[in-house]
Amino acid sequence: MGRGQPESIDEKYQRLLEAYVVRARRVEEHSLAADWDALVALTQMKIKVCFNDGEVRIRYELPPEELVESAAARLRPILLEQEDCFHMKALAALGYFCRTSPQDTEWIRAARDEWRTRVNPSTREDAGYWVMVANTATGEDHDLDAHRLAMAWIYGDVVHHDPERRQEGDAFGLLDRFRAAAPLVAWSMVGTIELLNYIRALYEAGLLQLRQEVFDERVPLKSTVWEETAEVFYAPAGAEPPTLASVPMPEGWLPLSKATDLSLFQHRFAGQLLNTEPSLSMAELPSPEEIEAARSPKGGYSRAQLAAWGVPWAPPKGWKDELTERWKAARQDIAPPPLPPPAPADFAQETLDFG
């Protein structure tokens, strides 16, 4: 599409599908989706009933609120009609490209109906359940279905501070709002990932023309500690700043080297801004197998071994994963080219797995 030219229907729907793929892959990488069976189980509200000396107690077991909150944040654009990655827009785009395939059209229609029922139910019965509470001191009664309770948590407690949502759900308390939201977030994740997999299957079968980059683009950061080769320059405060990355540094800027006096980089609030620490070469980075082989018979690691890998004592949580990520990143430049993917199986058979 040239600049100033109107966007064609094909271009519009390709853009929407590509936006959906990128966002849905980010949802797919959330830790709640790491255990698929547990995620699917969370979509159903299950209550444990206990009987003890004539007393009936009910028990709920849900993931930590912070975990569900981060999943809701990743999902939110998929739930919003104005976003390019809105779930219904992706289904509309898929319906357009699959309009000559009765089997795919039927799957898309069923997926659309189920999404509407679960994510935007029109009745209290579709919402699953509702809660009624009474304040015996004031005589006030309140009645709210599970979907509106969930929306009160998502938009009143989490991604917004919507006063109307908060007021509507306030009488029920944070626990009731979260209890309603967790299954909705889980189900939305399941529906999002299933649609993503359907798009992948169509793409791999050559039935969708999307850019390969949207399937390869890095979406979540696996590690937030990394090293990279860099050229670092510095100048006195007030020096002319560089204007473009492609032009030489202005006069007065000097390259940072091992001989540079780091005491120059002091800030009255932040303290020492730069410091040096040993960096492992690619050859020194241990592979996952080498990390496991260095474990002592009691299951631990010696201080000397950890120090050789640049791990402090006591080792912080996640240090093995961090070393593995650095080892993988260092090998990316020397890894052999990947083998070509196997020929796709008959697509009609593959789609049976997504129902």
C-alpha positions in Angstrom: 0.0 0.0 0.0 1.5 3.3 -1.1 1.5 6.4 1.1 -1.8 8.2 0.8 -3.5 5.3 -0.9 -6.6 3.7 0.8 -6.1 0.4 2.5 -7.6 -2.6 0.6 -9.7 -5.2 2.4 -7.0 -7.8 2.1 -4.4 -5.4 3.6 -6.7 -4.4 6.4 -7.4 -7.9 7.5 -3.8 -9.0 7.1 -2.8 -6.1 9.4 -5.4 -7.1 12.0 -4.3 -10.7 12.0 -0.7 -9.8 12.3 -1.4 -7.5 15.3 -3.4 -10.4 16.9 -0.6 -12.9 16.4 2.0 -10.7 18.1 -0.2 -9.9 21.1 -1.6 -13.5 21.4 2.0 -14.8 21.4 2.7 -12.6 24.4 -0.3 -14.1 26.1 0.8 -17.6 25.2 4.2 -16.9 26.9 2.7 -15.9 30.2 3.6 -18.3 33.1 -0.1 -19.1 33.7 -0.1 -20.8 30.3 3.0 -22.9 31.0 0.7 -25.6 32.6 -2.0 -26.0 30.0 -4.1 -28.5 32.0 -4.0 -26.2 35.1 -5.0 -23.2 32.9 -8.0 -25.1 31.4 -9.0 -26.3 34.9 -8.9 -22.7 36.1 -11.5 -21.7 33.5 -14.1 -23.6 35.5 -15.3 -22.3 38.9 -14.8 -25.2 41.3 -15.7 -25.0 45.0 -14.5 -27.5 47.5 -17.1 -28.3 50.2 -15.9 -29.5 53.6 -18.1 -30.9 56.4 -16.7 -30.7 59.9 -18.8 -31.3 63.1 -22.0 -30.3 61.3 -20.4 -27.2 59.9 -20.3 -26.7 56.1 -17.2 -24.8 54.8 -16.4 -23.9 51.2 -12.8 -23.5 49.9 -11.4 -21.8 46.8 -7.9 -22.4 45.5 -6.8 -19.8 43.0 -3.4 -18.6 41.7 -1.8 -15.5 43.3 -3.6 -12.3 42.5 -0.4 -10.7 41.1 0.0 -13.6 38.6 -3.6 -13.2 37.3 -3.2 -9.4 37.3 -0.2 -9.6 34.9 -2.1 -12.0 32.7 -5.1 -9.6 32.6 -2.7 -6.8 31.5 -1.4 -8.9 28.6 -4.9 -9.8 27.6 -6.5 -6.4 27.9 -5.9 -5.2 24.2 -7.4 -8.4 23.0 -10.6 -7.6 25.0 -10.9 -4.0 23.7 -12.9 -3.3 20.6 -10.9 -0.3 19.6 -7.6 -2.2 19.4 -6.3 -3.8 16.2 -5.6 -7.0 18.1 -9.2 -7.3 19.4 -10.3 -10.9 19.3 -13.4 -10.3 17.3 -11.5 -8.4 14.7 -9.1 -11.4 14.3 -12.1 -13.7 13.9 -13.7 -11.4 11.3 -10.4 -11.3 9.4 -10.0 -15.0 9.5 -13.6 -15.4 8.3 -12.8 -13.2 5.3 -9.8 -15.2 4.3 -11.5 -18.6 4.9 -14.9 -17.6 3.3 -14.6 -20.4 0.7 -13.9 -23.1 3.3 -17.1 -24.4 4.9 -15.1 -26.3 7.6 -13.1 -23.3 8.7 -16.1 -21.0 8.5 -18.0 -23.3 10.9 -15.1 -23.3 13.3 -14.8 -19.5 13.2 -18.6 -19.2 13.8 -18.5 -21.5 16.8 -15.4 -19.7 18.2 -17.2 -16.3 17.8 -20.3 -17.5 19.6 -18.4 -19.0 22.5 -16.2 -15.9 22.9 -19.3 -13.7 23.1 -21.0 -16.0 25.6 -18.0 -16.3 27.9 -16.4 -12.8 27.6 -19.5 -10.7 27.1 -22.5 -12.7 28.4 -25.9 -11.2 27.9 -27.7 -12.8 30.8 -26.8 -13.7 34.4 -27.3 -17.4 33.5 -24.6 -17.1 30.8 -22.3 -15.4 33.4 -22.4 -18.6 35.4 -23.4 -17.5 38.8 -24.3 -14.4 40.7 -23.8 -13.2 44.3 -26.3 -11.6 46.6 -25.3 -9.8 49.8 -27.2 -7.9 52.5 -26.0 -5.3 55.0 -27.9 -6.1 58.2 -26.9 -2.7 59.7 -28.2 -0.5 56.8 -30.7 -2.9 55.3 -29.0 -2.5 51.9 -29.1 -5.4 49.4 -26.8 -5.9 46.5 -26.9 -8.4 43.6 -24.2 -8.8 40.9 -23.4 -11.5 38.4 -20.0 -13.1 38.0 -19.1 -11.3 34.8 -19.8 -7.8 36.3 -17.8 -8.8 39.4 -14.9 -9.8 37.2 -15.1 -6.6 35.2 -15.1 -4.7 38.5 -11.8 -6.4 39.4 -10.2 -6.0 36.0 -11.2 -2.3 35.4 -11.7 -1.1 38.9 -8.8 -2.9 40.7 -6.3 -3.7 38.1 -5.9 -2.0 34.7 -8.0 1.1 35.5 -9.4 2.8 38.5 -12.9 3.0 37.1 -15.1 4.6 39.8 -18.3 3.2 38.5 -16.9 -0.3 38.4 -15.4 0.1 41.8 -18.7 1.4 43.3 -20.7 -1.4 41.7 -18.4 -4.1 43.1 -17.4 -2.5 46.3 -20.1 -4.1 48.5 -18.8 -7.6 47.5 -15.2 -7.1 48.5 -11.9 -7.8 46.7 -12.1 -11.5 47.2 -15.4 -11.9 45.4 -14.3 -9.7 42.6 -11.0 -11.7 42.1 -12.8 -15.0 42.5 -15.0 -14.1 39.5 -12.2 -12.6 37.5 -9.7 -15.5 37.7 -11.7 -18.0 35.6 -12.6 -15.3 33.1 -8.9 -14.4 32.6 -8.0 -18.1 32.3 -10.8 -18.8 29.8 -9.8 -15.7 27.7 -6.2 -16.9 27.6 -7.4 -20.4 26.5 -9.6 -18.9 23.7 -6.8 -16.5 22.7 -4.2 -19.3 22.4 -6.5 -21.7 20.6 -7.2 -19.0 18.0 -3.5 -18.3 17.7 -2.8 -22.0 17.0 -5.6 -22.1 14.4 -4.0 -19.1 12.6 -0.6 -20.8 12.8 -2.1 -24.0 11.2 -3.7 -22.0 8.4 -0.4 -20.1 7.8 1.7 -23.2 7.8 -0.7 -24.8 5.3 -0.2 -21.8 3.0 -3.8 -20.6 3.4 -2.9 -17.3 5.0 -0.4 -14.8 3.7 1.2 -13.2 6.8 4.7 -11.8 7.4 7.0 -14.4 9.0 8.3 -11.7 11.4 5.1 -11.7 13.4 5.7 -15.3 14.3 9.4 -14.8 15.1 9.4 -11.4 16.7 10.5 -11.5 20.4 7.4 -10.8 22.5 8.3 -11.4 26.2 11.7 -10.9 27.7 12.9 -14.3 29.0 15.6 -12.7 31.0 16.2 -9.1 32.1 19.9 -9.5 32.7 22.1 -9.7 29.6 25.4 -8.6 28.2 26.1 -7.1 24.8 29.2 -5.6 23.1 28.9 -1.8 23.0 30.9 1.4 22.3 30.4 3.8 25.2 31.3 7.5 25.1 31.2 10.2 27.7 31.6 14.0 27.9 31.5 16.7 30.5 28.0 17.9 31.6 26.7 20.5 29.2 28.6 19.2 26.2 26.8 19.2 22.8 24.8 15.9 22.6 24.9 13.7 19.5 22.1 14.2 17.0 22.1 10.9 15.1 23.4 7.4 15.7 24.9 7.4 12.2 27.1 10.5 12.6 30.4 10.9 14.4 30.3 11.9 18.1 30.6 15.7 18.6 33.8 17.3 19.8 34.6 16.6 23.5 33.2 13.1 23.6 35.7 10.4 24.6 35.4 6.6 24.3 35.1 4.7 27.6 38.0 2.3 28.2 39.5 0.2 31.0 41.7 3.1 31.8 38.9 5.6 32.3 38.6 6.9 35.8 35.1 5.7 36.9 35.0 8.2 39.8 34.0 10.8 37.1 30.6 9.1 37.0 29.1 10.2 40.3 25.6 11.5 41.0 24.6 13.0 44.3 21.4 10.9 44.4 22.3 7.8 42.4 25.9 7.4 43.7 28.4 5.6 41.5 26.8 5.4 38.0 29.3 3.0 36.4 31.2 0.0 37.9 33.1 -2.8 36.4 32.7 -6.5 36.9 34.2 -9.6 35.3 32.4 -10.8 32.2 32.4 -14.5 31.2 33.5 -15.2 27.6 31.4 -17.5 25.5 33.8 -20.3 26.2 33.5 -19.8 29.9 29.7 -19.8 30.0 28.5 -23.2 31.2 25.9 -25.2 29.3 22.8 -26.6 31.0 24.5 -30.0 31.0 27.7 -28.6 32.6 25.7 -26.9 35.3 24.0 -30.1 36.2 27.3 -32.1 36.1 28.9 -29.7 38.5 26.3 -30.4 41.2 27.8 -32.1 44.3 26.5 -35.4 45.6 24.4 -33.5 48.1 22.8 -31.4 45.3 24.6 -28.1 45.9 27.5 -26.1 44.3 30.8 -25.0 45.7 31.5 -21.3 46.2 34.5 -21.6 43.9 32.4 -23.1 41.1 29.8 -20.4 41.5 32.4 -17.7 41.5 33.9 -19.1 38.3 30.6 -18.7 36.6 30.1 -15.2 38.0 27.4 -16.2 40.4 27.5 -14.4 43.8 27.2 -16.2 47.2 24.6 -17.0 48.3 23.3 -17.6 44.8 20.1 -15.6 43.9 16.9 -17.2 42.9 16.8 -18.1 39.2 20.6 -18.1 38.7 20.6 -21.3 36.7 18.0 -20.0 34.3 20.0 -16.8 33.9 23.2 -18.6 33.0 21.3 -20.8 30.6 19.8 -17.8 28.8 23.2 -16.2 28.5 24.7 -19.4 27.2 21.9 -19.7 24.6 22.3 -16.0 23.6 26.0 -16.4 23.2 25.6 -19.4 20.9 23.0 -17.7 18.6 25.7 -16.3 16.4 27.4 -19.7 15.8 24.4 -22.0 15.8 24.0 -23.9 12.5 21.1 -23.0 10.3 17.8 -24.7 11.4 16.6 -27.7 9.5 13.7 -27.0 7.1 10.3 -27.7 8.7 8.6 -30.9 7.9 5.9 -30.9 5.2 2.6 -30.0 6.8 0.1 -32.8 7.3 -3.3 -32.7 5.7 -4.8 -29.5 7.1 -8.3 -30.8 7.4 -7.0 -33.4 9.8 -4.9 -30.9 11.8 -7.9 -28.6 12.4 -9.7 -31.4 14.3 -7.3 -30.7 17.2 -8.6 -27.2 17.8 -12.2 -27.8 18.4 
